[in-house]
């Protein structure tokens, strides 16, 4: 029989796939630059959550990634290796969060500059103004 924890674990991956699809749709289909930035942030956060779930253990006796003793026995090391949560995804995610924050701040700065130069945040209108098809004011 399938455990409830396993069903929740699989449902989490399905939910993440749907959330990533919504984010990719927002990046590709929306014309507003702010909406594209929000969608890109959703994709980044979904990737971070996916990495955290990869390091998650579905068991009742999960241990933190720190040895409880300075002189562990062979039995404790064996149990620790099977039950400890992997710290690498956690470290990668904390780094990715900082990088996502910096990228989002930079993209918002660019959006403010685009609005001040072209008077719009609509990507199509900005392209038409750059080509000379519009007069530059929305």
Beta strands, then each sheet from edge to edge (+ up, - down):
end
